């Protein structure tokens, strides 16, 4: 098949690969990164057979019919792709979600997904069935059937004859394949309806953009319930015939060097990760852990899913250049679930940055800073997210809906075959986000702010998180990053900056609040000194007074499953006086006082 976009659906592509390269590895899962035999391999023939056998069981034994939604609660490993493709072969809609853990907010979020998607069954494996069953009981979800990927004897299918043709083998491009729930960085998560056509198109575009050399694979540690792991690693690697590699995300968090080791040992040429992952490798990788490491085959080190910081890119390149890592391997990208994943990025060059005039940027103009003004307070270094790929992108005034010229910051609107069809059972949100119209054509409103300049896309922030103070437009990630870079006590820990309305008598004005995790307990006088220093940093670098500082315990700042800061949620916690800070420096009244922020 010359172009997978010509296929009717994903099962047709997998069937063709199972015939043409049956013994090639479709998936390699790393159980124990440091062990020679610590991995499992699933060939294309085995994946195809196991998925078809599971599809037959789902239809015959569970009574599921095409269009039913099935929640996938499985770890990264060989059973996840079997479950995913098994659903597609049966004509079912897969709904990936994390396994139950200790995070109460995440448990409630997944319960909401089960109910909102109208899930007809939950699919896990035998090892995790007790934990999932206990979670179902605790959440009063016993009415949802719980199924396992293994056959009746507890083992995967043997080399038996394949079952007869299944509904998914005749899927159409507009048939839903997946409901990908958004991370909910600024609102409650919504279920993006992704079709077979969306996935085939996006995988083909990524295949053309990231021309992985023969003998190398896609893969990394991103969990498969996240679109960056599912589409960017698993589906792209498998459907392009290159194979994918997965590893336990916890293994990476505990020992970041193991990600780099797996890239070397298993010839991964394309691996995605958010910016914090590259920063974590810089902070917590010792020379003895990476002795003999060879990163020369890592052709595409994609950095996306959260704001990309230029200092991280430079430091990572410098640190790992002696191990074969090339400057042009780092690829800052932009993507989102509503566009199936991949929106923009430029390969085969070092990351491109732009030193913008900070004062003009606050007025939504992207222009180069003057060479004679190198002070950090007068410039903002932005990282280009590269060129658009088979998508039409327009920058639009979010208030008027009018198109803006190049070099002007506005909301990013997209249209093209990779854009999904809307949200599951959410007409109002679908009309608001997918129903924008410009020049008579429908567009997706991304909610992200940015500008086009010389064909490159620059992101500046999220519309709902942008700070408007005294007529100036500022971006919270700039303030948060500056504080971490200036104060060692805050390094590598998340923070959230936002504004609230401060009401003082007859005066109502926007006030900046900074919440920030801190690594260790300090005496009160040191907390006070740090909070005062943080205020001075923001005044000096941004010319903006800080009206409130909250120093928080680790794990307090809300984040999405992909690590994005949930600033809207942090603002709500602040207004509810629910942060419980280690130290707080509020203005008179503070949250909950007679004079203080409006709720």
C-alpha positions as CSV (number, residue, x, y, z in Angstrom):
1,X,0.0,0.0,0.0
2,X,1.7,3.1,-1.2
3,X,-0.3,5.5,0.9
4,X,-2.2,4.3,3.9
5,X,-4.7,7.1,3.4
6,X,-6.1,4.9,0.6
7,X,-7.1,2.2,3.1
8,X,-10.7,2.0,4.3
9,X,-9.6,1.8,7.9
10,X,-6.9,0.8,10.3
11,X,-7.7,-2.9,10.3
12,X,-7.0,-3.1,6.5
13,X,-3.5,-1.6,7.1
14,X,-2.7,-4.0,9.9
15,X,-3.9,-7.0,7.8
16,X,-1.7,-6.0,4.9
17,X,1.3,-5.7,7.2
18,X,0.6,-9.0,8.8
19,X,0.8,-10.6,5.3
20,X,3.8,-8.7,4.0
21,X,6.0,-8.8,7.2
22,X,4.5,-11.3,9.5
23,X,7.6,-12.0,11.6
24,X,8.7,-8.4,12.0
25,X,8.2,-6.8,15.5
26,X,5.1,-4.7,15.6
27,X,5.7,-3.8,19.2
28,X,8.5,-4.3,21.7
29,X,7.6,-3.6,25.3
30,X,10.4,-3.0,27.8
31,X,9.6,-4.6,31.2
32,X,13.1,-4.2,32.7
33,X,15.2,-1.6,30.9
34,X,18.5,-2.8,32.3
35,X,18.0,-6.5,31.6
36,X,19.0,-8.2,28.3
37,X,15.9,-10.3,28.4
38,X,13.6,-7.8,30.0
39,X,11.3,-7.2,27.0
40,X,8.4,-8.8,25.2
41,X,7.9,-8.8,21.4
42,X,4.7,-8.9,19.5
43,X,5.0,-9.6,15.8
44,X,2.7,-8.3,13.1
45,X,1.2,-11.7,12.5
46,X,0.7,-12.3,16.3
47,X,-0.9,-8.8,16.8
48,X,-3.3,-9.3,13.9
49,X,-4.3,-12.8,15.0
50,X,-4.7,-11.8,18.7
51,X,-6.7,-8.7,17.8
52,X,-9.1,-10.6,15.6
53,X,-9.6,-13.3,18.1
54,X,-10.4,-10.7,20.8
55,X,-12.8,-9.0,18.4
56,X,-14.7,-12.2,17.9
57,X,-14.9,-12.7,21.7
58,X,-16.1,-9.2,22.3
59,X,-18.9,-9.7,19.7
60,X,-19.9,-13.2,20.6
61,X,-19.4,-13.4,24.4
62,X,-19.9,-9.8,25.5
63,X,-22.7,-9.0,23.1
64,X,-21.1,-5.8,22.0
65,X,-22.2,-4.3,18.7
66,X,-20.5,-1.9,16.3
67,X,-20.5,1.7,17.7
68,X,-20.4,0.6,21.3
69,X,-17.7,2.3,23.4
70,X,-15.1,0.3,25.3
71,X,-12.9,1.8,27.9
72,X,-9.3,0.5,27.7
73,X,-7.6,0.4,31.1
74,X,-4.3,-1.3,30.4
75,X,-0.7,-0.6,31.1
76,X,1.8,0.2,28.2
77,X,2.6,-3.3,26.9
78,X,1.7,-5.9,24.4
79,X,-1.9,-6.2,25.5
80,X,-2.8,-2.6,24.8
81,X,-2.4,-2.8,21.0
82,X,-4.2,-6.1,21.0
83,X,-7.1,-4.4,22.9
84,X,-7.1,-1.3,20.7
85,X,-7.0,-3.2,17.3
86,X,-9.4,-5.8,18.7
87,X,-11.9,-3.0,19.3
88,X,-11.4,-1.7,15.8
89,X,-11.8,-5.1,14.2
90,X,-15.1,-5.5,16.1
91,X,-16.3,-2.1,14.9
92,X,-16.2,-0.8,18.5
93,X,-15.0,2.7,19.6
94,X,-11.9,2.6,21.8
95,X,-11.8,5.0,24.8
96,X,-8.2,4.9,26.3
97,X,-7.9,5.8,30.0
98,X,-5.4,5.4,32.8
99,X,-5.5,2.5,35.3
100,X,-6.8,3.2,38.8
101,X,-4.2,4.8,41.0
102,X,-4.0,6.9,44.1
103,X,-4.9,10.2,42.5
104,X,-8.5,10.9,43.6
105,X,-9.0,13.6,41.0
106,X,-7.9,11.2,38.3
107,X,-10.2,8.5,39.6
108,X,-13.2,10.9,39.5
109,X,-12.1,12.1,36.0
110,X,-12.2,8.5,34.6
111,X,-15.5,7.9,36.2
112,X,-16.8,10.9,34.4
113,X,-15.4,9.5,31.1
114,X,-17.2,6.2,31.7
115,X,-20.6,8.0,32.2
116,X,-20.1,10.7,29.6
117,X,-19.0,8.3,26.8
118,X,-21.8,5.8,27.7
119,X,-19.1,3.1,28.0
120,X,-20.6,-0.4,27.4
121,X,-17.7,-2.4,28.7
122,X,-14.3,-2.0,30.3
123,X,-11.3,-4.0,29.0
124,X,-8.3,-4.7,31.1
125,X,-5.9,-7.7,31.6
126,X,-5.9,-10.4,34.2
127,X,-3.2,-8.8,36.3
128,X,-5.0,-5.5,36.7
129,X,-8.5,-6.9,36.9
130,X,-8.7,-6.9,40.7
131,X,-7.7,-3.2,40.9
132,X,-10.1,-2.2,38.2
133,X,-12.9,-4.2,39.8
134,X,-12.2,-2.5,43.2
135,X,-12.3,0.9,41.5
136,X,-15.6,0.1,39.8
137,X,-17.1,-0.9,43.1
138,X,-15.8,2.2,44.9
139,X,-17.2,4.5,42.1
140,X,-20.6,2.7,41.9
141,X,-19.9,1.5,38.4
142,X,-20.7,-2.2,38.9
143,X,-23.2,-2.0,36.1
144,X,-20.4,-1.7,33.5
145,X,-19.2,-5.2,32.5
146,X,-15.5,-5.8,33.1
147,X,-13.7,-7.9,30.5
148,X,-10.1,-9.1,30.1
149,X,-7.9,-9.3,27.0
150,X,-6.8,-12.9,27.7
151,X,-8.8,-15.9,26.3
152,X,-10.9,-18.2,28.5
153,X,-7.8,-20.2,29.5
154,X,-6.0,-17.1,30.6
155,X,-3.6,-17.2,27.7
156,X,-3.4,-15.3,24.4
157,X,-4.7,-17.0,21.3
158,X,-2.6,-19.8,19.7
159,X,-1.8,-20.3,16.0
160,X,-5.4,-21.2,15.2
161,X,-7.3,-20.2,12.0
162,X,-8.3,-16.6,12.0
163,X,-11.9,-15.8,12.7
164,X,-14.3,-14.9,9.9
165,X,-14.4,-11.3,8.6
166,X,-15.3,-8.8,11.2
167,X,-17.2,-5.5,11.1
168,X,-14.1,-3.3,11.5
169,X,-12.6,-4.7,8.4
170,X,-15.0,-2.7,6.3
171,X,-14.7,0.5,8.3
172,X,-15.2,3.8,6.4
173,X,-13.1,6.9,6.7
174,X,-15.9,8.6,8.7
175,X,-16.3,5.7,11.1
176,X,-15.3,6.7,14.7
177,X,-12.3,4.7,15.8
178,X,-11.4,6.4,19.0
179,X,-12.7,8.9,21.6
180,X,-9.6,10.7,22.9
181,X,-10.4,12.6,26.0
182,X,-8.6,15.9,26.3
183,X,-6.3,16.6,29.2
184,X,-8.5,19.4,30.6
185,X,-5.8,22.0,31.2
186,X,-8.3,24.8,31.1
187,X,-11.7,23.1,31.5
188,X,-13.3,19.7,32.1
189,X,-12.0,17.1,29.7
190,X,-14.0,16.5,26.5
191,X,-14.1,13.4,24.3
192,X,-12.7,14.1,20.8
193,X,-14.3,11.8,18.2
194,X,-11.4,10.6,16.0
195,X,-12.3,8.7,12.9
196,X,-10.4,6.1,10.9
197,X,-9.8,8.7,8.2
198,X,-8.4,11.2,10.8
199,X,-5.9,8.6,12.1
200,X,-4.8,7.4,8.7
201,X,-4.2,10.9,7.5
202,X,-2.3,12.0,10.6
203,X,-0.1,8.9,10.6
204,X,0.6,9.4,6.9
205,X,1.6,13.0,7.4
206,X,3.9,12.1,10.3
207,X,5.4,9.4,8.2
208,X,6.2,11.9,5.5
209,X,7.5,14.5,8.0
210,X,9.6,12.2,10.2
211,X,11.3,10.0,7.6
212,X,12.7,7.5,10.1
213,X,15.7,5.7,8.5
214,X,15.3,1.9,7.8
215,X,16.1,-0.2,10.9
216,X,14.9,2.3,13.4
217,X,11.6,2.6,15.3
218,X,9.1,4.9,17.0
219,X,8.6,4.8,20.7
220,X,9.3,6.0,24.2
221,X,7.8,6.3,27.7
222,X,4.6,8.3,27.0
223,X,1.6,6.3,28.3
224,X,-0.6,4.9,25.5
225,X,-3.8,6.4,26.9
226,X,-2.3,9.8,25.9
227,X,-2.5,10.8,22.3
228,X,1.2,11.6,22.1
229,X,1.9,7.9,23.0
230,X,-1.0,6.3,21.2
231,X,-0.9,8.2,17.9
232,X,2.7,9.5,17.9
233,X,4.4,6.3,19.0
234,X,2.2,3.2,18.8
235,X,0.0,3.8,15.7
236,X,2.6,5.7,13.7
237,X,5.2,3.0,14.4
238,X,2.9,0.1,13.8
239,X,0.9,1.3,10.8
240,X,4.0,2.5,8.9
241,X,5.6,-0.9,9.3
242,X,8.5,0.4,11.4
243,X,7.4,-1.0,14.7
244,X,7.0,0.7,18.1
245,X,8.7,0.5,21.5
246,X,7.0,1.2,24.8
247,X,8.3,1.3,28.4
248,X,6.7,2.0,31.8
249,X,6.4,5.8,32.3
250,X,7.2,5.3,36.0
251,X,10.6,3.8,35.0
252,X,11.4,7.0,33.2
253,X,10.3,9.3,36.1
254,X,12.4,7.3,38.6
255,X,15.4,6.9,36.3
256,X,15.3,9.3,33.4
257,X,18.5,7.8,31.9
258,X,16.6,4.6,31.1
259,X,14.6,6.4,28.4
260,X,17.9,7.4,26.7
261,X,19.2,3.8,27.2
262,X,16.1,2.3,25.5
263,X,16.5,4.7,22.6
264,X,20.0,3.4,22.1
265,X,19.4,-0.3,22.7
266,X,16.3,-0.6,20.6
267,X,17.2,1.7,17.7
268,X,14.5,4.3,18.2
269,X,14.7,7.0,15.6
270,X,11.6,9.0,16.7
271,X,10.6,9.6,20.3
272,X,8.2,12.3,21.6
273,X,8.2,13.9,25.1
274,X,7.1,17.1,26.7
275,X,9.7,19.8,27.6
276,X,9.8,18.7,31.3
277,X,11.2,15.3,30.2
278,X,14.2,16.8,28.5
279,X,14.8,19.0,31.6
280,X,14.5,15.9,33.9
281,X,17.2,14.2,31.9
282,X,19.5,17.2,32.4
283,X,18.9,17.3,36.2
284,X,18.9,13.7,37.1
285,X,21.2,11.8,34.7
286,X,24.7,11.1,36.0
287,X,27.8,10.5,33.8
288,X,28.2,6.9,35.0
289,X,24.6,6.1,34.0
290,X,25.1,7.0,30.4
291,X,28.7,5.8,29.8
292,X,28.9,4.4,26.3
293,X,25.5,5.7,25.3
294,X,25.0,6.2,21.5
295,X,22.2,8.6,20.6
296,X,23.3,9.0,16.9
297,X,20.2,7.1,15.6
298,X,17.8,9.3,17.5
299,X,16.9,11.3,14.4
300,X,13.7,13.1,15.8
301,X,13.6,14.1,19.4
302,X,10.1,15.7,19.4
303,X,9.4,18.3,22.1
304,X,5.7,19.2,22.5
305,X,2.5,19.0,24.6
306,X,3.6,21.9,26.7
307,X,5.5,25.2,26.3
308,X,9.0,24.6,24.8
309,X,11.8,26.5,26.5
310,X,14.8,27.5,24.5
311,X,17.3,27.1,27.4
312,X,16.1,23.4,27.8
313,X,16.8,22.8,24.1
314,X,20.3,24.4,24.2
315,X,21.3,22.6,27.4
316,X,20.1,19.2,26.2
317,X,22.0,19.5,22.9
318,X,25.2,20.6,24.7
319,X,24.9,17.9,27.4
320,X,24.3,14.9,25.0
321,X,26.3,16.0,22.0
322,X,29.3,13.8,23.2
323,X,26.9,10.8,23.0
324,X,26.1,11.3,19.3
325,X,23.0,13.6,19.8
326,X,22.8,16.0,16.9
327,X,21.7,19.7,17.1
328,X,19.1,19.2,14.3
329,X,17.5,16.2,16.1
330,X,15.4,18.3,18.4
331,X,12.1,19.1,16.8
332,X,9.8,21.5,18.7
333,X,6.2,20.7,17.6
334,X,2.6,21.8,18.1
335,X,-0.2,19.3,18.3
336,X,-3.6,18.7,20.0
337,X,-6.2,15.9,20.3
338,X,-8.7,17.9,18.3
339,X,-6.4,17.7,15.3
340,X,-5.7,14.0,15.9
341,X,-2.2,15.0,17.1
342,X,0.3,16.5,14.7
343,X,-0.1,20.1,13.5
344,X,3.3,21.7,12.9
345,X,7.0,21.1,13.1
346,X,10.1,21.4,11.0
347,X,12.9,18.8,10.8
348,X,16.5,18.6,9.8
349,X,17.5,21.9,11.4
350,X,18.4,23.1,14.9
351,X,15.5,24.6,16.7
352,X,14.7,28.1,15.6
353,X,14.1,30.8,18.1
354,X,12.9,34.4,17.9
355,X,13.8,37.3,20.2
356,X,10.6,39.2,20.4
357,X,10.2,42.8,21.6
358,X,8.4,42.3,24.9
359,X,6.5,45.6,24.9
360,X,5.1,44.9,21.4
361,X,4.3,41.3,22.3
362,X,2.1,42.7,25.1
363,X,0.2,44.5,22.4
364,X,-0.2,41.3,20.3
365,X,2.6,42.3,17.8
366,X,5.3,39.7,17.1
367,X,8.4,41.8,16.1
368,X,12.1,41.4,16.6
369,X,13.7,43.1,19.6
370,X,16.2,45.8,18.9
371,X,19.8,44.5,19.1
372,X,20.7,47.4,21.4
373,X,18.2,46.1,24.0
374,X,19.4,42.8,25.3
375,X,17.9,43.0,28.7
376,X,15.6,40.0,29.5
377,X,12.9,42.4,30.7
378,X,12.6,43.9,27.2
379,X,12.8,40.7,25.1
380,X,11.0,37.3,25.1
381,X,12.7,34.3,23.4
382,X,10.1,32.3,21.6
383,X,10.7,28.8,20.1
384,X,9.3,28.2,16.6
385,X,6.9,25.3,16.3
386,X,7.8,25.0,12.7
387,X,5.7,24.8,9.5
388,X,2.1,23.5,9.2
389,X,1.6,20.1,7.6
390,X,-1.4,19.5,5.4
391,X,-3.5,21.9,7.4
392,X,-4.8,25.5,6.8
393,X,-3.9,27.7,9.7
394,X,-5.4,31.2,10.3
395,X,-4.7,33.6,13.1
396,X,-7.9,35.2,14.2
397,X,-9.1,37.9,16.6
398,X,-10.9,35.7,19.2
399,X,-13.4,38.5,20.0
400,X,-14.4,39.6,16.5
401,X,-13.6,36.5,14.4
402,X,-11.6,38.6,12.0
403,X,-8.5,37.2,10.3
404,X,-5.2,38.8,11.4
405,X,-2.1,39.5,9.3
406,X,1.2,37.7,9.8
407,X,3.1,38.9,12.8
408,X,0.0,39.5,14.9
409,X,-0.9,37.4,17.9
410,X,-4.4,35.9,17.9
411,X,-6.2,32.6,18.3
412,X,-5.0,29.7,16.2
413,X,-7.7,28.3,13.9
414,X,-7.2,25.1,11.9
415,X,-8.9,23.1,9.2
416,X,-8.0,20.0,7.2
417,X,-8.5,16.2,7.0
418,X,-6.7,15.7,10.3
419,X,-9.2,17.8,12.3
420,X,-11.6,15.6,14.2
421,X,-15.4,15.8,13.8
422,X,-16.3,17.1,17.2
423,X,-16.8,16.0,20.8
424,X,-18.8,13.0,21.9
425,X,-22.3,13.8,23.0
426,X,-21.5,17.4,23.6
427,X,-23.3,19.5,21.0
428,X,-22.7,22.9,22.7
429,X,-18.9,22.4,22.9
430,X,-18.8,21.0,19.4
431,X,-20.5,24.0,18.0
432,X,-18.3,26.4,20.0
433,X,-15.0,24.8,19.1
434,X,-15.5,23.1,15.8
435,X,-18.2,25.4,14.4
436,X,-16.1,28.5,13.7
437,X,-16.5,29.9,10.2
438,X,-14.0,32.1,8.3
439,X,-14.4,33.0,4.6
440,X,-17.3,30.5,4.4
441,X,-15.1,27.6,5.6
442,X,-15.4,25.7,8.9
443,X,-12.5,25.9,11.3
444,X,-11.4,24.4,14.6
445,X,-10.8,27.0,17.4
446,X,-7.8,25.7,19.2
447,X,-8.0,28.1,22.2
448,X,-4.2,28.6,21.8
449,X,-2.7,32.0,21.1
450,X,0.1,32.5,18.6
451,X,1.3,34.1,15.4
452,X,2.5,33.2,12.0
453,X,5.8,34.7,10.8
454,X,7.6,33.8,7.6
455,X,5.6,30.5,7.5
456,X,6.5,29.5,11.0
457,X,4.1,29.1,13.9
458,X,4.9,30.7,17.2
459,X,2.8,29.9,20.3
460,X,2.5,32.4,23.1
461,X,0.0,30.8,25.4
462,X,-3.6,29.7,26.1
463,X,-6.4,32.1,25.6
464,X,-8.1,31.3,28.9
465,X,-4.8,31.6,30.8
466,X,-3.5,34.8,29.3
467,X,-3.0,37.6,31.9
468,X,-4.4,41.0,31.1
469,X,-3.2,43.6,33.6
470,X,-3.4,47.3,33.2
471,X,-4.0,46.9,29.5
472,X,-1.0,44.6,29.0
473,X,-1.2,41.0,27.7
474,X,1.2,38.7,29.5
475,X,1.7,34.9,29.6
476,X,1.8,32.9,32.8
477,X,4.5,30.4,31.6
478,X,6.9,33.3,31.1
479,X,6.5,34.4,34.7
480,X,6.7,30.9,36.1
481,X,9.8,30.0,34.0
482,X,11.6,33.2,35.0
483,X,11.0,32.6,38.7
484,X,12.3,29.0,38.5
485,X,15.4,30.2,36.6
486,X,16.1,32.9,39.1
487,X,15.5,31.1,42.4
488,X,17.2,27.7,43.0
489,X,14.7,26.7,45.7
490,X,12.0,26.5,42.9
491,X,14.0,24.8,40.2
492,X,12.2,22.0,38.4
493,X,9.1,22.4,40.4
494,X,5.8,23.5,38.9
495,X,4.1,26.8,39.6
496,X,0.9,28.6,38.4
497,X,0.5,32.3,37.8
498,X,-2.9,33.8,37.3
499,X,-4.9,36.9,38.0
500,X,-8.0,37.6,40.1
501,X,-10.1,40.7,40.6
502,X,-9.0,42.5,43.7
503,X,-11.8,44.5,45.2
504,X,-10.8,47.3,47.6
505,X,-13.8,49.6,48.4
506,X,-14.8,51.1,45.1
507,X,-11.7,49.9,43.3
508,X,-11.8,46.6,41.3
509,X,-8.6,45.7,39.5
510,X,-6.8,42.7,38.2
511,X,-4.2,41.4,40.7
512,X,-1.4,38.9,39.9
513,X,-1.1,35.8,42.2
514,X,1.8,33.3,42.0
515,X,1.5,29.8,43.5
516,X,4.7,27.7,43.5
517,X,5.7,24.4,44.9
518,X,8.9,24.3,47.0
519,X,11.2,21.4,47.5
520,X,11.7,21.5,51.2
521,X,10.4,23.0,54.4
522,X,12.1,26.3,55.5
523,X,11.9,28.5,58.6
524,X,9.2,31.2,58.3
525,X,11.8,33.9,57.9
526,X,13.3,32.2,54.9
527,X,9.9,31.7,53.4
528,X,9.2,35.4,53.8
529,X,12.5,36.3,52.2
530,X,11.9,34.0,49.3
531,X,8.4,35.3,48.7
532,X,9.7,38.9,48.8
533,X,12.5,38.0,46.4
534,X,10.0,36.4,44.0
535,X,7.9,39.6,44.0
536,X,11.0,41.7,43.2
537,X,11.9,39.3,40.3
538,X,8.5,39.8,38.7
539,X,8.6,43.5,39.2
540,X,12.1,43.8,37.8
541,X,11.6,41.5,34.8
542,X,8.0,42.2,33.9
543,X,7.2,45.6,35.5
544,X,4.3,44.0,37.3
545,X,3.5,43.9,41.0
546,X,2.6,40.6,42.6
547,X,-0.3,40.9,45.0
548,X,-0.1,37.3,46.4
549,X,2.5,34.5,46.7
550,X,1.7,31.0,47.9
551,X,4.5,28.5,48.6
552,X,3.1,25.0,48.4
553,X,3.9,21.4,49.2
554,X,5.1,19.2,46.4
555,X,2.2,17.7,44.4
556,X,-0.1,20.6,45.1
557,X,-0.1,22.3,41.8
558,X,-2.7,20.7,39.5
559,X,-1.4,19.2,36.3
560,X,-3.0,17.2,33.5
561,X,-2.0,13.6,32.6
562,X,0.6,15.1,30.2
563,X,2.1,17.4,32.7
564,X,0.3,20.7,31.7
565,X,-0.3,23.2,34.5
566,X,-4.0,23.6,35.2
567,X,-3.9,27.3,36.0
568,X,-7.7,27.7,35.8
569,X,-8.1,25.0,38.5
570,X,-5.4,26.6,40.6
571,X,-7.2,29.9,40.4
572,X,-10.4,28.3,41.6
573,X,-8.6,26.6,44.5
574,X,-7.2,30.0,45.5
575,X,-10.5,31.7,45.3
576,X,-12.0,28.9,47.5
577,X,-9.2,29.4,50.0
578,X,-8.4,25.7,49.5
579,X,-4.6,25.7,48.7
580,X,-3.4,25.2,52.3
581,X,0.0,26.8,51.6
582,X,3.2,26.3,53.6
583,X,3.6,30.1,53.5
584,X,1.4,32.8,52.1
585,X,2.1,36.5,51.5
586,X,-1.3,38.0,50.6
587,X,-2.5,41.6,50.3
588,X,-4.7,42.8,53.1
589,X,-7.7,40.6,53.4
590,X,-6.4,37.8,51.1
591,X,-8.6,35.1,49.8
592,X,-11.8,35.0,51.9
593,X,-11.2,38.4,53.6
594,X,-13.4,41.4,53.6
595,X,-11.2,43.1,51.0
596,X,-9.8,40.5,48.6
597,X,-10.4,38.7,45.3
598,X,-13.8,38.4,43.8
599,X,-15.2,34.9,43.5
